[in-house]
Structures are given as structure tokens and as C-alpha cells.
């Protein structure tokens, strides 16, 4: 599943006349504590809530019988996330819409596609495979950024994309050989979810830079409008009734699990935002990557699955690609010396051959 984390596109860092910026985790002010304590608290919240999030996600969606009613469960999750966003905004800063409704209509559709398809993918794939796919957003994001925003990327970004493709392919092949629940439809579904994720990230970046919207505004309106979409879709298709009947078989268990899934995802999101603010994106990526690795380990321990070593080394390739991508952000023009020299040699060779051919062509024209 694509967690609520995917919907946040910027970090607010207000300056208060040279004073220290306020640092919050959820509604708790931790500004007065040292940077070490702030970092430790943020890491604790990230690991606690996102590990719990992964557990509830697999607990709910890994069951084959959930497949027909996954949209209903996603609908309930959207409502809870929207409510949490509104409550937090009411406590801190009331939501004031800055982005046009038309833009939010598009963002809501993409959010719906990302999360509903990610949820559905768990009916076809192991949770570790789904998590590895979610870690590979770089590939569709790069494609979307080039097409939508006209961005240009450096050498390391392309290397990271290639390494990520190799690691993702090998991890998926390992899953196809060992997992009894593996279905190629799951690969297609999670790939479509990543495509929506890539588009939503770029559309958000473009829109939010223009209108300077807050994080809570983006989350609230995206999920509110997406909930309306889901209400119509599930109502017309009959999934709303079927999902209600399915959850009514064990209402306490099902709705409690969905509630904790939503709360853990939302709180984990806020902890990541705080971590980015106090330590920067690179440290945050390090912590969240370790969290994902631990989530995969816990998934194998708590939910019995066959394990092969190919999972390990292909997963490490994906981790390597993630760090190459973030290293490139600090060193966007970095190119290894051997590669640079090889490129210079190819350019000089091409130029010399081009000059030679022009001279030959001119001599031939003069002769004729």
C-alpha cells in the first residue's frame, strides 16, 4: 500500500526573527530538547508507528477473501486519515484552502489510484515484494519529472535507476519462484500504483510551489475528495454493501485493525516530517530505509513465507540505488573520473571523425 507519506510534498520551516524554529511531533512541542533527544524521539516514532503500520497492512490485506472488498477498506481508511488531518489542523492551525479545487480533484484521483492499487496488490504479492516496489519510486518519478516538469538528471541518478531496476527484477523473480500467492497481475497492479505515485508527486510539487499550501491542507482535501470518489465508485459497483457485510462478520476486529492502520500511517508520516526538518532528507532516508528493511524481516518472521538468499542481495541492490540517488542530490554533477575520461575521449573521437568526414565531403563536392 502506498502510505499517507506519499502525499506530502514539502516541509514548512517558519523563521521566527532569528529564534529557533518550532519542532513538533504530532501535537507535542519538542523544541526545548536537545537535537539528540529530538532525533531519538523522531526515530522512535518512525520505527514504532511504521512497523505497526506494516503489520496491520499485511494482517488486513493479505487475506484472499479481502480482494473483492479492498476498495471498501480503503474508503474507511481514507475517512479516518481525513479526520486525523482535520483534528490536527484544528489543534494547531485551521485549514485555509489555497490550491484550486480543480487541482485537488486531480490529486484526489491520483491518491485514490495509488492507495487502492497498492492495497489490492497485497492480494497477489508478498508484503516484502510490495514494499520493495514502493521503494523504487525513483524510476517512475524520474520519467514523470522529465515529461511533466522538464527536469534534467545527473549521472548518478541514471546509475541508481539502472541498479534499482536490476534489484527490483531479481527480487520479483525470487518471489515468483518461492511465493505460493505470487501472481503477475500483482506486478501490474503495483506498477500502476507507482505510476500514479510518480504523477502525483510531480503534480503536487508543481502546484504547491505555486500556491504555498500547507501539509495538512494537501492531506485533508486530497483525502476528502478521494473519499467522495470512493463513495460513488463503491456505491455504484455494490462494493460498499459487500464490504460492509464482510466487515460486519467481525466488526470489532476489522474496524479496529483499519483504525490502527490509519493512525499508525498518519503518525509515522508526522514523525518522518519532523525528522526531515531537524536532520535533513539524507538522515531521514537512512532511518526510513532501515525501517523498511526491518519491516521486511518482521514480515518473514510473523507471517510464514519461504525465504531464499536472492531476496537479500536483490534487496541490497535496491538500498544501494536509494543511497546513490540521494548522494547525487548533494553532488548533482558528480561523474567518476574513468567515466568522464571515457566520455571526453568519445567526444574528441566523434569531433575528429566529424571534421574528417566534412573535409572528405567538401573534397568530393569540389571534385564533382
Secondary structure, DSSP 8 states (H G I E B T S, - for coil): ---GGGG--------BTTB----EETTEE-TTS-HHHHHHHHHHHHHHHHHHHHHHHHHHHTSGGGGGGHHHHHHHHHHHHHHHHHHHHHHS------S-HHHHHHHHHHHHHHHHHHHHHTTTS-HHHHHHHHTTHHHHHHHHIIIII-----HHHHHHHHHHHHHHHHHHHHHHHH-TT--HHHHHHHHHHHHHHHHHHHHHHHHHHHH---HHHHHHHHHHHHHHHHHHHHHHHTHHHHHHHHHHTTHHHHHHHHHHHHHHHHHHHHHHHHHHHHH-HHHHHHHHHHHHHHHHHHHHHHTT----HHHHHHHHHHHHHHHHHHHHHHSTT---HHHHHHHHHHHHHHHHHHHHHHHHHHHHHHH-
